[in-house]
Amino acid sequence: LNLGQKLGDRARLTQSVQFESGRGEAFVKQSMSLDVNLWPNWTLESDFAIRHDTQSGGGKESAESSIELRRRF
């Protein structure tokens, strides 16, 4: 499932949910990102992801995030 929303002329908010299931195990990943065009060829990209895994009968969760300033050539 992917959802997106444009915020003004230079920003976009995106949410993605991924779900996998099979053989008694499940995996869910939810991520949100915000991308902002700062100047021509410069973009500020941010991402936050949460994962939940039921592998081996237990539950395991993890989270990660990033912020990147990118210049396109």
C-alpha positions as CSV (number, residue, x, y, z in Angstrom):
1,L,0.0,0.0,0.0
2,N,1.5,3.3,-1.0
3,L,0.0,6.7,-0.2
4,G,1.3,10.1,-1.1
5,Q,0.5,13.7,-0.7
6,K,2.0,16.8,-2.4
7,L,2.7,19.6,0.1
8,G,2.9,22.8,-1.8
9,D,5.1,23.1,-4.9
10,R,8.3,21.7,-3.5
11,A,7.5,18.9,-0.9
12,R,6.0,15.4,-1.0
13,L,5.0,13.2,2.0
14,T,4.8,9.5,1.2
15,Q,3.6,6.5,3.4
16,S,4.2,2.9,2.5
17,V,3.0,-0.3,4.2
18,Q,4.3,-3.7,3.2
19,F,2.9,-6.9,4.6
20,E,4.1,-10.4,4.0
21,S,2.8,-13.7,5.4
22,G,3.6,-17.4,4.9
23,R,4.3,-20.6,6.8
24,G,3.1,-19.1,10.1
25,E,5.3,-16.1,10.0
26,A,4.5,-12.4,9.2
27,F,6.5,-9.4,8.4
28,V,5.2,-5.8,8.4
29,K,7.1,-2.7,7.4
30,Q,5.7,0.8,7.6
31,S,7.7,3.8,6.3
32,M,7.2,7.5,5.9
33,S,9.3,9.9,3.9
34,L,9.4,13.6,3.3
35,D,11.2,14.9,0.2
36,V,11.7,18.7,-0.2
37,N,13.2,20.4,-3.3
38,L,15.4,23.1,-1.9
39,W,17.1,24.6,-4.9
40,P,17.5,23.4,-8.5
41,N,19.3,20.0,-8.3
42,W,19.3,20.0,-4.4
43,T,16.9,17.8,-2.5
44,L,16.4,17.1,1.2
45,E,15.2,13.5,1.7
46,S,14.1,12.0,5.0
47,D,12.9,8.5,5.8
48,F,11.6,6.7,8.9
49,A,10.8,2.9,8.9
50,I,9.4,0.5,11.5
51,R,9.6,-3.2,11.0
52,H,7.8,-6.0,12.9
53,D,8.8,-9.7,12.3
54,T,7.2,-12.8,13.9
55,Q,10.0,-15.1,12.7
56,S,10.7,-18.2,14.9
57,G,7.5,-17.7,17.0
58,G,8.7,-14.6,18.7
59,G,8.3,-10.9,17.8
60,K,11.1,-8.6,16.8
61,E,10.8,-4.9,16.1
62,S,13.3,-2.5,14.6
63,A,13.3,1.1,13.5
64,E,15.6,3.2,11.4
65,S,15.7,6.7,10.0
66,S,17.8,8.9,7.7
67,I,18.1,12.5,6.5
68,E,20.1,13.1,3.3
69,L,20.9,16.3,1.4
70,R,21.4,15.3,-2.3
71,R,22.7,17.2,-5.3
72,R,21.6,15.9,-8.7
73,F,24.0,16.3,-11.6
